[in-house]
Amino acid sequence: MTTLTDPWPHPGTPGPAITLVQLPVPLLHELARGDGGPEAEGSDLLTPYLIGEECAWLWRFRSGQVETEPADAPWISRLAVVPGITGAVGIAGFHGRPDARGMVEIGYRIDPQHRRNGYARASLETLLAVARDQPDVAVVRATISPDNVASRTLVEQYGFVEVGEQWDEEDGREIIFEVPARP
């Protein structure tokens, strides 16, 4: 079984060798304040994209989440690390622990300079493998903007099916996709 506190390696199927590394909670809080400095543990993996405006809201949101739900920390917003590349290529993780139904929602975002290299796919495969290994997880969810054709196509290739839609205060209308954690 995959432990939640260790780095999550790619499950070994063909594709980039990616590892999802937990962001130290103190660094998460520093990023939320906008002061993730070079001396903070884990800061060597930060890139201009990760400390920039596009990710700032995420750090603020996740920092608040960990303040109220500390047990969510190992599940959320990990840095996507690839051997031979300086800094993380993006972020991937779950939105939190499994809910009462055993559902976890995935999220991933890849730095624009690293897109179209298979890192989103490798992140998704890693998250699916982690979900499969966790006995409390029964369903994996992805919510995707209707105009994000690339993400929609990607999740559909892994058996996700459309089950509804929702309104997200940050992202607007989203289509909800789900797949069982285990076949």
C-alpha positions as CSV (number, residue, x, y, z in Angstrom):
1,M,0.0,0.0,0.0
2,T,1.2,3.5,-0.8
3,T,1.9,5.5,2.3
4,L,0.5,9.0,2.4
5,T,3.5,10.6,3.9
6,D,6.1,9.3,1.5
7,P,6.7,10.6,-2.1
8,W,4.3,9.0,-4.6
9,P,6.3,7.5,-7.5
10,H,4.8,7.0,-10.9
11,P,3.4,3.4,-11.0
12,G,5.8,2.3,-13.7
13,T,3.7,2.3,-16.8
14,P,5.3,3.8,-19.9
15,G,5.7,7.5,-19.5
16,P,7.8,10.1,-17.7
17,A,9.3,9.1,-14.4
18,I,7.4,11.5,-12.2
19,T,7.2,11.6,-8.4
20,L,4.7,13.6,-6.4
21,V,6.4,15.0,-3.3
22,Q,4.5,16.4,-0.4
23,L,4.9,20.1,0.1
24,P,6.1,20.7,3.7
25,V,3.3,22.4,5.6
26,P,5.5,25.3,6.8
27,L,6.4,26.0,3.1
28,L,2.7,25.8,2.2
29,H,1.9,28.5,4.7
30,E,4.8,30.7,3.5
31,L,3.6,30.4,-0.1
32,A,0.1,31.4,1.1
33,R,1.6,34.5,2.7
34,G,3.6,35.1,-0.5
35,D,6.9,34.7,1.1
36,G,8.2,31.2,0.2
37,G,11.8,32.0,0.6
38,P,14.9,30.2,-0.7
39,E,15.8,29.0,2.8
40,A,12.5,27.1,3.4
41,E,12.6,23.3,3.3
42,G,11.4,22.2,-0.2
43,S,11.8,25.6,-1.7
44,D,14.5,24.4,-4.1
45,L,11.6,22.8,-6.1
46,L,9.7,26.0,-6.5
47,T,9.7,27.7,-9.9
48,P,8.4,31.2,-10.9
49,Y,5.2,29.5,-12.1
50,L,4.6,27.9,-8.7
51,I,5.3,31.1,-6.7
52,G,3.5,33.3,-9.2
53,E,-0.1,34.7,-9.4
54,E,-1.5,31.7,-11.2
55,C,-0.9,29.4,-8.2
56,A,-1.2,32.0,-5.4
57,W,-4.9,31.4,-4.8
58,L,-4.3,27.7,-4.5
59,W,-1.6,28.1,-1.8
60,R,-3.9,30.4,0.2
61,F,-6.8,28.0,-0.2
62,R,-4.8,24.9,0.8
63,S,-3.1,26.7,3.7
64,G,-6.5,27.5,5.2
65,Q,-7.6,23.9,4.5
66,V,-4.7,22.5,6.4
67,E,-5.2,24.9,9.3
68,T,-8.8,23.6,9.8
69,E,-8.2,20.0,8.6
70,P,-4.6,19.0,9.4
71,A,-5.2,15.4,8.3
72,D,-5.7,16.6,4.7
73,A,-2.1,17.7,4.4
74,P,-0.6,14.5,2.9
75,W,-3.4,14.2,0.4
76,I,-3.2,17.7,-1.2
77,S,-1.2,19.7,-3.7
78,R,2.1,17.8,-4.1
79,L,5.0,19.0,-6.3
80,A,5.4,17.0,-9.5
81,V,9.1,16.3,-9.8
82,V,10.9,14.8,-12.8
83,P,14.5,13.6,-12.7
84,G,16.9,15.8,-14.7
85,I,14.6,18.9,-14.5
86,T,15.4,21.6,-12.0
87,G,12.3,22.5,-10.0
88,A,8.9,21.0,-10.0
89,V,7.1,20.7,-13.4
90,G,3.7,21.3,-11.7
91,I,1.3,20.3,-8.9
92,A,-0.9,17.3,-8.5
93,G,-2.9,15.8,-5.6
94,F,-6.3,15.3,-4.2
95,H,-8.6,18.0,-2.8
96,G,-8.6,16.3,0.6
97,R,-9.1,13.0,2.4
98,P,-11.9,10.6,1.2
99,D,-15.4,11.8,2.0
100,A,-18.1,9.6,3.7
101,R,-18.7,8.0,0.3
102,G,-15.1,7.2,-0.2
103,M,-14.7,9.8,-2.9
104,V,-11.5,11.7,-3.5
105,E,-11.2,14.5,-6.1
106,I,-8.0,14.9,-8.1
107,G,-6.4,18.1,-9.3
108,Y,-3.3,18.7,-11.4
109,R,-1.7,21.7,-13.1
110,I,1.4,21.7,-15.1
111,D,3.7,24.7,-15.6
112,P,3.0,26.0,-19.1
113,Q,6.7,25.6,-20.1
114,H,6.4,21.8,-19.4
115,R,3.0,21.1,-20.9
116,R,2.6,18.6,-23.8
117,N,5.3,16.3,-22.3
118,G,3.1,13.7,-20.7
119,Y,3.4,15.1,-17.1
120,A,-0.4,15.6,-16.7
121,R,-0.9,12.0,-17.8
122,A,1.9,10.7,-15.5
123,S,0.4,12.7,-12.6
124,L,-3.1,11.3,-13.2
125,E,-1.7,7.7,-13.4
126,T,0.2,8.3,-10.1
127,L,-2.9,9.7,-8.4
128,L,-5.1,6.8,-9.6
129,A,-2.5,4.3,-8.3
130,V,-2.4,6.0,-4.9
131,A,-6.3,6.0,-4.8
132,R,-6.3,2.3,-5.7
133,D,-4.0,1.5,-2.8
134,Q,-6.0,3.3,-0.2
135,P,-8.7,1.1,1.3
136,D,-10.9,4.1,2.2
137,V,-11.1,5.3,-1.4
138,A,-13.9,3.9,-3.6
139,V,-14.4,6.6,-6.2
140,V,-12.1,9.1,-7.9
141,R,-13.5,12.4,-9.2
142,A,-12.3,15.0,-11.6
143,T,-14.1,18.3,-12.3
144,I,-13.2,20.0,-15.5
145,S,-14.1,23.2,-17.2
146,P,-16.3,22.5,-20.3
147,D,-13.7,24.2,-22.5
148,N,-10.7,22.2,-21.2
149,V,-10.7,19.6,-24.0
150,A,-7.3,18.3,-23.2
151,S,-8.1,17.4,-19.6
152,R,-11.5,16.0,-20.5
153,T,-9.9,13.8,-23.2
154,L,-7.2,12.6,-20.7
155,V,-9.6,11.5,-17.9
156,E,-11.9,9.8,-20.4
157,Q,-9.0,7.7,-21.5
158,Y,-8.8,6.3,-17.9
159,G,-12.4,5.3,-17.7
160,F,-13.9,8.5,-16.1
161,V,-17.5,9.1,-17.1
162,E,-19.5,12.2,-16.9
163,V,-21.9,12.1,-13.9
164,G,-23.1,15.8,-13.7
165,E,-22.0,19.3,-13.4
166,Q,-21.4,22.0,-10.7
167,W,-20.6,25.6,-10.2
168,D,-17.3,26.4,-8.7
169,E,-16.7,29.8,-7.2
170,E,-13.1,29.9,-8.5
171,D,-13.5,28.1,-11.8
172,G,-17.1,28.6,-12.9
173,R,-19.1,25.8,-14.5
174,E,-17.4,22.4,-14.3
175,I,-18.3,18.9,-15.6
176,I,-18.0,16.2,-13.0
177,F,-16.3,12.9,-14.0
178,E,-15.9,9.8,-11.8
179,V,-14.3,6.4,-12.0
180,P,-14.2,3.6,-9.5
181,A,-10.9,3.5,-7.6
182,R,-10.6,-0.2,-8.3
183,P,-11.9,-2.1,-11.3
